[in-house]
Structures are given as C-alpha cells and as structure tokens.
Amino acid sequence: MPLPNIPNPNPGPFERFYRRWLIQLEDLRQLLLQEYRRLGDGKVRGEEDEARLSELISRVSAHYAEYFRAKREVVQEDVLILFGPPWLTPFERNLLWIGGFKPRFSFRVVANYVTNLTEEQKRRLAQVMARTAVDEATLLAELSRIQARPTALSLVELATRTREQMNGEGNITDERIQVLKAAAKMLVQCADYVRCRTFVKIMEILNNSQNLKFLLALVQLQHRLRNWGLHREANDGADNGGH
C-alpha cells in the first residue's frame, strides 16, 4: 500500500490533479497486476484475452496522455515549477530530467522486463533508441548553453525562487529570469515531445502481452519510487523531530 502523503495546505490546480491522477494510477496498477497474474506466463491465448488486454492497455495509455495534457497547461503558465515540483518528494525530484523522466529510461524497462523480443522488434527498437539518444543529446546541449550564460541562474534555483514568490517571500521580476523562463518552456515542450514519441513508438513495436509487461513494470517502478520518496520524507521528519 502507498504511504500517506502529507498534503500541501495550498495546492495548485495541477497538484490537485496529480493527487487524483496517482489514485487512479494505483487502480490501473492493480488491474495490470491482476491481468498479468491471470495470464500466468503473460501469453495471450485467445480473442477474449486479446480484447480484454487491448482495452486495459488503452486505458493505461489514455491515463498517461491525460497527465501530459494537464502538464502542458503548467508549461504555459509556470514552467519553472517543473524543475522543482512540490507535488513530488525530494527523492523523486532528484531523478528529474528537464521536467520529467529521461526518454531512454523506457528502453531500460523493456530490456529488463520484456522477454521474447523478435529480431525485427530488436532492430526497430534500436532505431527508435538511436533517434531518442540524438534528441536527448541535443536537448542537453541546449540546456548547458542556457545555463552557461554568465548571468544565468540554475533552473532548480529558479524553481525555488518561484515557490518563494508564491509564498510571498521573494520577487522574481528579474529580466534574466524571464529570458530563462522562455527557454525553459521550449526545453520542456521538446523534452515532453520526445518522451511521448518514444513511449508511443515502443508500444507500437511490442505486442499486447509484451506491452502488458512493459506498462506493469513502468507503473510498478513509479509506485516504488513514490513510496521510497515518502519513506525518506517520513524518516527525515522523524529524525528532525528527535533533535
């Protein structure tokens, strides 16, 4: 069971959305797990299995698509908060790559959890991964160029200052910040495009039984990372309370 999270007393619209989204993701995780266990070896044995599995895979994919649609609004309204999102634990924030997960992470999930790939599937996955690697390198080069400016602040620092402004503790009208904000918006939009494109391409290459393993592993890992982060927060809070 996931640990209870200590709620932010003043959550923004996306944070409220994310809380609901996580609850729904947990329901989907349980359904994926039930389906995987029901199939035993994960092999689809008939049209009924195929139809049920296709419907579940579509539901999970639609759930992630809903997340990225909601995130687009944050990118437009307050992109800097995505470099230090308050709805994530500090542990989760340390794993972020330009406002989200690194696109090539999906290939690691496939390599570790999806079996029985054909040679053709391996070839196609390698092509997608090569393109993704180029895009990641391009985005990282742009991020480095932006933050190498003599007057630039780090985007994580900007995210912190944004939260301070929301709490009435600071003023971020500095022109440097406005320039970096525009650059950050472009970076996150491009990174999210690469993330989504990679995810969709992988699922197009895999069959339904393989996609079941892929999505279950992905959701399970997200679940574990969340719980690890909450455990750390709880332990840190207990340690601080003891001094």
C-alpha positions as protocol buffer text, in pm:
chain_id: "A"
residue {
  index: 1
  type: MET
  ca { x: 0 y: 0 z: 0 }
}
residue {
  index: 2
  type: PRO
  ca { x: 133 y: 352 z: -72 }
}
residue {
  index: 3
  type: LEU
  ca { x: 229 y: 560 z: 228 }
}
residue {
  index: 4
  type: PRO
  ca { x: 6 y: 854 z: 314 }
}
residue {
  index: 5
  type: ASN
  ca { x: 144 y: 1177 z: 174 }
}
residue {
  index: 6
  type: ILE
  ca { x: 148 y: 1493 z: 384 }
}
residue {
  index: 7
  type: PRO
  ca { x: -69 y: 1727 z: 177 }
}
residue {
  index: 8
  type: ASN
  ca { x: 35 y: 2074 z: 77 }
}
residue {
  index: 9
  type: PRO
  ca { x: -211 y: 2307 z: 258 }
}
residue {
  index: 10
  type: ASN
  ca { x: -227 y: 2532 z: -52 }
}
residue {
  index: 11
  type: PRO
  ca { x: -210 y: 2302 z: -354 }
}
residue {
  index: 12
  type: GLY
  ca { x: -230 y: 2448 z: -703 }
}
residue {
  index: 13
  type: PRO
  ca { x: -462 y: 2314 z: -975 }
}
residue {
  index: 14
  type: PHE
  ca { x: -203 y: 2073 z: -1116 }
}
residue {
  index: 15
  type: GLU
  ca { x: -109 y: 1941 z: -772 }
}
residue {
  index: 16
  type: ARG
  ca { x: -477 y: 1865 z: -704 }
}
residue {
  index: 17
  type: PHE
  ca { x: -498 y: 1696 z: -1044 }
}
residue {
  index: 18
  type: TYR
  ca { x: -181 y: 1495 z: -974 }
}
residue {
  index: 19
  type: ARG
  ca { x: -318 y: 1362 z: -645 }
}
residue {
  index: 20
  type: ARG
  ca { x: -629 y: 1231 z: -821 }
}
residue {
  index: 21
  type: TRP
  ca { x: -417 y: 1101 z: -1109 }
}
residue {
  index: 22
  type: LEU
  ca { x: -197 y: 897 z: -873 }
}
residue {
  index: 23
  type: ILE
  ca { x: -502 y: 738 z: -708 }
}
residue {
  index: 24
  type: GLN
  ca { x: -633 y: 638 z: -1050 }
}
residue {
  index: 25
  type: LEU
  ca { x: -288 y: 511 z: -1149 }
}
residue {
  index: 26
  type: GLU
  ca { x: -287 y: 286 z: -843 }
}
residue {
  index: 27
  type: ASP
  ca { x: -620 y: 138 z: -955 }
}
residue {
  index: 28
  type: LEU
  ca { x: -471 y: 71 z: -1300 }
}
residue {
  index: 29
  type: ARG
  ca { x: -161 y: -82 z: -1142 }
}
residue {
  index: 30
  type: GLN
  ca { x: -378 y: -331 z: -959 }
}
residue {
  index: 31
  type: LEU
  ca { x: -564 y: -417 z: -1281 }
}
residue {
  index: 32
  type: LEU
  ca { x: -237 y: -469 z: -1470 }
}
residue {
  index: 33
  type: LEU
  ca { x: -108 y: -690 z: -1191 }
}
residue {
  index: 34
  type: GLN
  ca { x: -428 y: -894 z: -1184 }
}
residue {
  index: 35
  type: GLU
  ca { x: -417 y: -943 z: -1560 }
}
residue {
  index: 36
  type: TYR
  ca { x: -51 y: -1045 z: -1554 }
}
residue {
  index: 37
  type: ARG
  ca { x: -118 y: -1299 z: -1279 }
}
residue {
  index: 38
  type: ARG
  ca { x: -430 y: -1428 z: -1454 }
}
residue {
  index: 39
  type: LEU
  ca { x: -238 y: -1495 z: -1774 }
}
residue {
  index: 40
  type: GLY
  ca { x: 34 y: -1671 z: -1577 }
}
residue {
  index: 41
  type: ASP
  ca { x: 319 y: -1668 z: -1828 }
}
residue {
  index: 42
  type: GLY
  ca { x: 185 y: -1347 z: -1985 }
}
residue {
  index: 43
  type: LYS
  ca { x: 85 y: -1516 z: -2310 }
}
residue {
  index: 44
  type: VAL
  ca { x: -244 y: -1421 z: -2476 }
}
residue {
  index: 45
  type: ARG
  ca { x: -442 y: -1739 z: -2554 }
}
residue {
  index: 46
  type: GLY
  ca { x: -747 y: -1623 z: -2746 }
}
residue {
  index: 47
  type: GLU
  ca { x: -959 y: -1341 z: -2882 }
}
residue {
  index: 48
  type: GLU
  ca { x: -1119 y: -1278 z: -2542 }
}
residue {
  index: 49
  type: ASP
  ca { x: -778 y: -1236 z: -2378 }
}
residue {
  index: 50
  type: GLU
  ca { x: -666 y: -1013 z: -2665 }
}
residue {
  index: 51
  type: ALA
  ca { x: -972 y: -787 z: -2642 }
}
residue {
  index: 52
  type: ARG
  ca { x: -954 y: -752 z: -2265 }
}
residue {
  index: 53
  type: LEU
  ca { x: -581 y: -680 z: -2275 }
}
residue {
  index: 54
  type: SER
  ca { x: -618 y: -425 z: -2556 }
}
residue {
  index: 55
  type: GLU
  ca { x: -883 y: -239 z: -2356 }
}
residue {
  index: 56
  type: LEU
  ca { x: -666 y: -229 z: -2043 }
}
residue {
  index: 57
  type: ILE
  ca { x: -359 y: -114 z: -2237 }
}
residue {
  index: 58
  type: SER
  ca { x: -567 y: 162 z: -2396 }
}
residue {
  index: 59
  type: ARG
  ca { x: -687 y: 274 z: -2053 }
}
residue {
  index: 60
  type: VAL
  ca { x: -333 y: 298 z: -1916 }
}
residue {
  index: 61
  type: SER
  ca { x: -209 y: 482 z: -2226 }
}
residue {
  index: 62
  type: ALA
  ca { x: -500 y: 725 z: -2204 }
}
residue {
  index: 63
  type: HIS
  ca { x: -421 y: 787 z: -1838 }
}
residue {
  index: 64
  type: TYR
  ca { x: -64 y: 892 z: -1920 }
}
residue {
  index: 65
  type: ALA
  ca { x: -191 y: 1102 z: -2212 }
}
residue {
  index: 66
  type: GLU
  ca { x: -419 y: 1283 z: -1965 }
}
residue {
  index: 67
  type: TYR
  ca { x: -116 y: 1361 z: -1748 }
}
residue {
  index: 68
  type: PHE
  ca { x: 74 y: 1518 z: -2037 }
}
residue {
  index: 69
  type: ARG
  ca { x: -230 y: 1723 z: -2143 }
}
residue {
  index: 70
  type: ALA
  ca { x: -259 y: 1865 z: -1793 }
}
residue {
  index: 71
  type: LYS
  ca { x: 115 y: 1922 z: -1779 }
}
residue {
  index: 72
  type: ARG
  ca { x: 102 y: 2131 z: -2097 }
}
residue {
  index: 73
  type: GLU
  ca { x: -100 y: 2390 z: -1909 }
}
residue {
  index: 74
  type: VAL
  ca { x: 168 y: 2407 z: -1639 }
}
residue {
  index: 75
  type: VAL
  ca { x: 435 y: 2452 z: -1906 }
}
residue {
  index: 76
  type: GLN
  ca { x: 247 y: 2754 z: -2040 }
}
residue {
  index: 77
  type: GLU
  ca { x: 158 y: 2909 z: -1704 }
}
residue {
  index: 78
  type: ASP
  ca { x: 451 y: 2830 z: -1471 }
}
residue {
  index: 79
  type: VAL
  ca { x: 717 y: 2618 z: -1640 }
}
residue {
  index: 80
  type: LEU
  ca { x: 984 y: 2683 z: -1375 }
}
residue {
  index: 81
  type: ILE
  ca { x: 791 y: 2487 z: -1113 }
}
residue {
  index: 82
  type: LEU
  ca { x: 852 y: 2172 z: -1320 }
}
residue {
  index: 83
  type: PHE
  ca { x: 1222 y: 2188 z: -1227 }
}
residue {
  index: 84
  type: GLY
  ca { x: 1132 y: 2155 z: -858 }
}
residue {
  index: 85
  type: PRO
  ca { x: 770 y: 2037 z: -845 }
}
residue {
  index: 86
  type: PRO
  ca { x: 624 y: 2050 z: -492 }
}
residue {
  index: 87
  type: TRP
  ca { x: 391 y: 1756 z: -569 }
}
residue {
  index: 88
  type: LEU
  ca { x: 694 y: 1523 z: -586 }
}
residue {
  index: 89
  type: THR
  ca { x: 912 y: 1410 z: -297 }
}
residue {
  index: 90
  type: PRO
  ca { x: 1275 y: 1534 z: -287 }
}
residue {
  index: 91
  type: PHE
  ca { x: 1388 y: 1184 z: -388 }
}
residue {
  index: 92
  type: GLU
  ca { x: 1167 y: 1194 z: -697 }
}
residue {
  index: 93
  type: ARG
  ca { x: 1279 y: 1547 z: -782 }
}
residue {
  index: 94
  type: ASN
  ca { x: 1642 y: 1433 z: -783 }
}
residue {
  index: 95
  type: LEU
  ca { x: 1558 y: 1192 z: -1066 }
}
residue {
  index: 96
  type: LEU
  ca { x: 1407 y: 1453 z: -1298 }
}
residue {
  index: 97
  type: TRP
  ca { x: 1547 y: 1522 z: -1644 }
}
residue {
  index: 98
  type: ILE
  ca { x: 1421 y: 1851 z: -1795 }
}
residue {
  index: 99
  type: GLY
  ca { x: 1094 y: 1836 z: -1606 }
}
residue {
  index: 100
  type: GLY
  ca { x: 1023 y: 1463 z: -1633 }
}
residue {
  index: 101
  type: PHE
  ca { x: 1170 y: 1117 z: -1681 }
}
residue {
  index: 102
  type: LYS
  ca { x: 1457 y: 1065 z: -1923 }
}
residue {
  index: 103
  type: PRO
  ca { x: 1314 y: 930 z: -2252 }
}
residue {
  index: 104
  type: ARG
  ca { x: 1564 y: 644 z: -2282 }
}
residue {
  index: 105
  type: PHE
  ca { x: 1451 y: 514 z: -1941 }
}
residue {
  index: 106
  type: SER
  ca { x: 1168 y: 336 z: -2126 }
}
residue {
  index: 107
  type: PHE
  ca { x: 1422 y: 124 z: -2315 }
}
residue {
  index: 108
  type: ARG
  ca { x: 1578 y: 11 z: -1987 }
}
residue {
  index: 109
  type: VAL
  ca { x: 1234 y: -104 z: -1875 }
}
residue {
  index: 110
  type: VAL
  ca { x: 1191 y: -302 z: -2197 }
}
residue {
  index: 111
  type: ALA
  ca { x: 1538 y: -457 z: -2166 }
}
residue {
  index: 112
  type: ASN
  ca { x: 1483 y: -564 z: -1804 }
}
residue {
  index: 113
  type: TYR
  ca { x: 1120 y: -675 z: -1808 }
}
residue {
  index: 114
  type: VAL
  ca { x: 1006 y: -762 z: -2162 }
}
residue {
  index: 115
  type: THR
  ca { x: 1103 y: -1104 z: -2294 }
}
residue {
  index: 116
  type: ASN
  ca { x: 1073 y: -1291 z: -2624 }
}
residue {
  index: 117
  type: LEU
  ca { x: 1154 y: -997 z: -2850 }
}
residue {
  index: 118
  type: THR
  ca { x: 1193 y: -1096 z: -3213 }
}
residue {
  index: 119
  type: GLU
  ca { x: 1496 y: -989 z: -3413 }
}
residue {
  index: 120
  type: GLU
  ca { x: 1275 y: -748 z: -3607 }
}
residue {
  index: 121
  type: GLN
  ca { x: 1146 y: -592 z: -3285 }
}
residue {
  index: 122
  type: LYS
  ca { x: 1502 y: -555 z: -3157 }
}
residue {
  index: 123
  type: ARG
  ca { x: 1604 y: -385 z: -3482 }
}
residue {
  index: 124
  type: ARG
  ca { x: 1313 y: -141 z: -3470 }
}
residue {
  index: 125
  type: LEU
  ca { x: 1368 y: -65 z: -3101 }
}
residue {
  index: 126
  type: ALA
  ca { x: 1736 y: 4 z: -3170 }
}
residue {
  index: 127
  type: GLN
  ca { x: 1638 y: 254 z: -3440 }
}
residue {
  index: 128
  type: VAL
  ca { x: 1400 y: 438 z: -3207 }
}
residue {
  index: 129
  type: MET
  ca { x: 1657 y: 438 z: -2928 }
}
residue {
  index: 130
  type: ALA
  ca { x: 1924 y: 583 z: -3158 }
}
residue {
  index: 131
  type: ARG
  ca { x: 1694 y: 868 z: -3258 }
}
residue {
  index: 132
  type: THR
  ca { x: 1598 y: 928 z: -2896 }
}
residue {
  index: 133
  type: ALA
  ca { x: 1965 y: 940 z: -2793 }
}
residue {
  index: 134
  type: VAL
  ca { x: 2032 y: 1210 z: -3054 }
}
residue {
  index: 135
  type: ASP
  ca { x: 1736 y: 1414 z: -2932 }
}
residue {
  index: 136
  type: GLU
  ca { x: 1844 y: 1380 z: -2568 }
}
residue {
  index: 137
  type: ALA
  ca { x: 2195 y: 1499 z: -2656 }
}
residue {
  index: 138
  type: THR
  ca { x: 2054 y: 1798 z: -2845 }
}
residue {
  index: 139
  type: LEU
  ca { x: 1832 y: 1900 z: -2553 }
}
residue {
  index: 140
  type: LEU
  ca { x: 2114 y: 1861 z: -2301 }
}
residue {
  index: 141
  type: ALA
  ca { x: 2342 y: 2074 z: -2518 }
}
residue {
  index: 142
  type: GLU
  ca { x: 2076 y: 2346 z: -2528 }
}
residue {
  index: 143
  type: LEU
  ca { x: 2026 y: 2323 z: -2151 }
}
residue {
  index: 144
  type: SER
  ca { x: 2401 y: 2357 z: -2096 }
}
residue {
  index: 145
  type: ARG
  ca { x: 2418 y: 2653 z: -2333 }
}
residue {
  index: 146
  type: ILE
  ca { x: 2140 y: 2833 z: -2149 }
}
residue {
  index: 147
  type: GLN
  ca { x: 2288 y: 2774 z: -1804 }
}
residue {
  index: 148
  type: ALA
  ca { x: 2642 y: 2860 z: -1917 }
}
residue {
  index: 149
  type: ARG
  ca { x: 2548 y: 3226 z: -1959 }
}
residue {
  index: 150
  type: PRO
  ca { x: 2749 y: 3441 z: -1716 }
}
residue {
  index: 151
  type: THR
  ca { x: 2435 y: 3586 z: -1554 }
}
residue {
  index: 152
  type: ALA
  ca { x: 2228 y: 3268 z: -1557 }
}
residue {
  index: 153
  type: LEU
  ca { x: 2076 y: 3106 z: -1251 }
}
residue {
  index: 154
  type: SER
  ca { x: 2017 y: 2732 z: -1238 }
}
residue {
  index: 155
  type: LEU
  ca { x: 1667 y: 2624 z: -1328 }
}
residue {
  index: 156
  type: VAL
  ca { x: 1638 y: 2444 z: -993 }
}
residue {
  index: 157
  type: GLU
  ca { x: 1722 y: 2771 z: -817 }
}
residue {
  index: 158
  type: LEU
  ca { x: 1463 y: 2946 z: -1027 }
}
residue {
  index: 159
  type: ALA
  ca { x: 1206 y: 2686 z: -928 }
}
residue {
  index: 160
  type: THR
  ca { x: 1288 y: 2753 z: -563 }
}
residue {
  index: 161
  type: ARG
  ca { x: 1252 y: 3126 z: -613 }
}
residue {
  index: 162
  type: THR
  ca { x: 920 y: 3070 z: -789 }
}
residue {
  index: 163
  type: ARG
  ca { x: 789 y: 2881 z: -485 }
}
residue {
  index: 164
  type: GLU
  ca { x: 915 y: 3163 z: -260 }
}
residue {
  index: 165
  type: GLN
  ca { x: 727 y: 3417 z: -468 }
}
residue {
  index: 166
  type: MET
  ca { x: 411 y: 3208 z: -441 }
}
residue {
  index: 167
  type: ASN
  ca { x: 456 y: 3220 z: -62 }
}
residue {
  index: 168
  type: GLY
  ca { x: 518 y: 3597 z: -68 }
}
residue {
  index: 169
  type: GLU
  ca { x: 886 y: 3558 z: 18 }
}
residue {
  index: 170
  type: GLY
  ca { x: 1054 y: 3696 z: -291 }
}
residue {
  index: 171
  type: ASN
  ca { x: 1034 y: 3887 z: -616 }
}
residue {
  index: 172
  type: ILE
  ca { x: 1134 y: 3726 z: -944 }
}
residue {
  index: 173
  type: THR
  ca { x: 1075 y: 4008 z: -1190 }
}
residue {
  index: 174
  type: ASP
  ca { x: 1443 y: 3996 z: -1288 }
}
residue {
  index: 175
  type: GLU
  ca { x: 1476 y: 4013 z: -1668 }
}
residue {
  index: 176
  type: ARG
  ca { x: 1724 y: 3723 z: -1661 }
}
residue {
  index: 177
  type: ILE
  ca { x: 1456 y: 3502 z: -1518 }
}
residue {
  index: 178
  type: GLN
  ca { x: 1204 y: 3596 z: -1785 }
}
residue {
  index: 179
  type: VAL
  ca { x: 1456 y: 3505 z: -2057 }
}
residue {
  index: 180
  type: LEU
  ca { x: 1536 y: 3173 z: -1893 }
}
residue {
  index: 181
  type: LYS
  ca { x: 1169 y: 3106 z: -1840 }
}
residue {
  index: 182
  type: ALA
  ca { x: 1105 y: 3129 z: -2214 }
}
residue {
  index: 183
  type: ALA
  ca { x: 1400 y: 2899 z: -2283 }
}
residue {
  index: 184
  type: ALA
  ca { x: 1281 y: 2652 z: -2018 }
}
residue {
  index: 185
  type: LYS
  ca { x: 937 y: 2641 z: -2174 }
}
residue {
  index: 186
  type: MET
  ca { x: 1086 y: 2545 z: -2510 }
}
residue {
  index: 187
  type: LEU
  ca { x: 1307 y: 2279 z: -2350 }
}
residue {
  index: 188
  type: VAL
  ca { x: 1027 y: 2112 z: -2155 }
}
residue {
  index: 189
  type: GLN
  ca { x: 795 y: 2116 z: -2457 }
}
residue {
  index: 190
  type: CYS
  ca { x: 1061 y: 1947 z: -2670 }
}
residue {
  index: 191
  type: ALA
  ca { x: 1154 y: 1700 z: -2393 }
}
residue {
  index: 192
  type: ASP
  ca { x: 789 y: 1604 z: -2343 }
}
residue {
  index: 193
  type: TYR
  ca { x: 751 y: 1553 z: -2717 }
}
residue {
  index: 194
  type: VAL
  ca { x: 1050 y: 1315 z: -2717 }
}
residue {
  index: 195
  type: ARG
  ca { x: 917 y: 1136 z: -2407 }
}
residue {
  index: 196
  type: CYS
  ca { x: 573 y: 1083 z: -2560 }
}
residue {
  index: 197
  type: ARG
  ca { x: 702 y: 992 z: -2906 }
}
residue {
  index: 198
  type: THR
  ca { x: 940 y: 733 z: -2759 }
}
residue {
  index: 199
  type: PHE
  ca { x: 668 y: 584 z: -2542 }
}
residue {
  index: 200
  type: VAL
  ca { x: 425 y: 553 z: -2835 }
}
residue {
  index: 201
  type: LYS
  ca { x: 688 y: 408 z: -3072 }
}
residue {
  index: 202
  type: ILE
  ca { x: 785 y: 141 z: -2818 }
}
residue {
  index: 203
  type: MET
  ca { x: 423 y: 39 z: -2770 }
}
residue {
  index: 204
  type: GLU
  ca { x: 371 y: 20 z: -3146 }
}
residue {
  index: 205
  type: ILE
  ca { x: 663 y: -223 z: -3174 }
}
residue {
  index: 206
  type: LEU
  ca { x: 557 y: -450 z: -2886 }
}
residue {
  index: 207
  type: ASN
  ca { x: 261 y: -687 z: -2897 }
}
residue {
  index: 208
  type: ASN
  ca { x: -14 y: -686 z: -2636 }
}
residue {
  index: 209
  type: SER
  ca { x: 142 y: -938 z: -2397 }
}
residue {
  index: 210
  type: GLN
  ca { x: 474 y: -752 z: -2416 }
}
residue {
  index: 211
  type: ASN
  ca { x: 301 y: -419 z: -2360 }
}
residue {
  index: 212
  type: LEU
  ca { x: 137 y: -564 z: -2051 }
}
residue {
  index: 213
  type: LYS
  ca { x: 482 y: -641 z: -1908 }
}
residue {
  index: 214
  type: PHE
  ca { x: 618 y: -304 z: -2019 }
}
residue {
  index: 215
  type: LEU
  ca { x: 335 y: -98 z: -1867 }
}
residue {
  index: 216
  type: LEU
  ca { x: 320 y: -304 z: -1548 }
}
residue {
  index: 217
  type: ALA
  ca { x: 695 y: -263 z: -1495 }
}
residue {
  index: 218
  type: LEU
  ca { x: 674 y: 111 z: -1567 }
}
residue {
  index: 219
  type: VAL
  ca { x: 384 y: 168 z: -1327 }
}
residue {
  index: 220
  type: GLN
  ca { x: 540 y: -55 z: -1061 }
}
residue {
  index: 221
  type: LEU
  ca { x: 866 y: 140 z: -1078 }
}
residue {
  index: 222
  type: GLN
  ca { x: 680 y: 470 z: -1048 }
}
residue {
  index: 223
  type: HIS
  ca { x: 493 y: 327 z: -750 }
}
residue {
  index: 224
  type: ARG
  ca { x: 817 y: 217 z: -579 }
}
residue {
  index: 225
  type: LEU
  ca { x: 994 y: 548 z: -643 }
}
residue {
  index: 226
  type: ARG
  ca { x: 700 y: 731 z: -492 }
}
residue {
  index: 227
  type: ASN
  ca { x: 699 y: 510 z: -183 }
}
residue {
  index: 228
  type: TRP
  ca { x: 1076 y: 533 z: -141 }
}
residue {
  index: 229
  type: GLY
  ca { x: 1048 y: 909 z: -151 }
}
residue {
  index: 230
  type: LEU
  ca { x: 769 y: 911 z: 106 }
}
residue {
  index: 231
  type: HIS
  ca { x: 967 y: 678 z: 332 }
}
residue {
  index: 232
  type: ARG
  ca { x: 1265 y: 912 z: 317 }
}
residue {
  index: 233
  type: GLU
  ca { x: 1049 y: 1213 z: 396 }
}
residue {
  index: 234
  type: ALA
  ca { x: 893 y: 1030 z: 691 }
}
residue {
  index: 235
  type: ASN
  ca { x: 1235 y: 922 z: 822 }
}
residue {
  index: 236
  type: ASP
  ca { x: 1381 y: 1271 z: 779 }
}
residue {
  index: 237
  type: GLY
  ca { x: 1083 y: 1418 z: 962 }
}
residue {
  index: 238
  type: ALA
  ca { x: 1123 y: 1170 z: 1248 }
}
residue {
  index: 239
  type: ASP
  ca { x: 1497 y: 1245 z: 1271 }
}
residue {
  index: 240
  type: ASN
  ca { x: 1438 y: 1619 z: 1279 }
}
residue {
  index: 241
  type: GLY
  ca { x: 1166 y: 1580 z: 1537 }
}
residue {
  index: 242
  type: GLY
  ca { x: 1402 y: 1388 z: 1762 }
}
residue {
  index: 243
  type: HIS
  ca { x: 1657 y: 1672 z: 1786 }
}
